[in-house]
Structure formats: structure tokens, C-alpha cells
Amino acid sequence: MPKMKTRRAAAKRYSYTGSGKIKYKKQGLRHILTKKSTKRKRKLRKTGILSEAETKRARVLMPYT
């Protein structure tokens, strides 16, 4: 049986923590930043952790990582 392919889009967006959780960069910090509050922009800098339901879907997309 051939190897399964990793979805490259998912591999570029997600990475794993040491404990196996999946982290991602939060959206909304690329442009149109003048109308966003400083507090909001500061909180968007942190990486997010995927929920359990989303983690199951992401693991299907990245089988060997």
C-alpha cells in the first residue's frame, strides 16, 4: 500500500507542541490594523491551540507528523 500524502496547506499552517497539541497562528494581524485596538492586536500575537474536534480533522490531513 502506498504512503499517504500530507496536505501541504495544512502542514504550512499547523505545527505540533511537545505534548502533541496542534498550534496555529491567529488570523487578523496582516492588514487594516489602524482600527483594531492595541489590546486586540497584542492578543492576536499569541499562537492558538486547536480544539479537540479540529485536532482530529487536522491529524487526518497530516498523517505522519
N, C-alpha and C positions, 0 to 999 in steps of 0.2 A: 504494500500500500504506500503511495507517495506521501511525502511530508505535506502537512498543512501549511498554507501560506499565511503570513502575518499581514493584516491590513495595515499598510504603511501610514495611512492617515491617522489611525489610532495610535500607532507606535510613536508618531511625532507629537501627539497631544498628551499622552499619558506616560507616567513613569511610576515605578514602584518605590515604596518606602522599605526600610529594613524589615518591618514586621509584616510586609506583604500587602499593605493597603495601597490603593492607587491614588496618586495625586495629579492635579492638573492646574494650569494657570487660569485664573478667573478672567471672565470677559469684561469689556467695558473700559479698558485703560489705554486704548490705542489713539483715539482722536476725540474731538469735541470735549475737551477736558475743562474748558472755562466755566461751563455751567454746573459742573459737578463739585460738590463740597470737598474740602480738604480731608475731612474725616472719611468720606466715601472713597476717595482715591487711595488713602492710606490703607483702608481695609481691603481694597482690591489688590494690593501688592502681595498679600499672603497667598500661598498656594492652598487650593481647596482639596478636600478628601472626598472621593466618590462615595455615595450611599451604597448600601448593600445590594439593592436592586440594580443599580447602574454598574456596580462592580462585576456582577455576574455577566452582564452584557459585554463589558469590556474584555473580560477574560476569554470570551468566545472569539473576539477579534484578534487577540494576541495570545495564541495558544502556547508558545514556548518561552514566554518571558515571565 
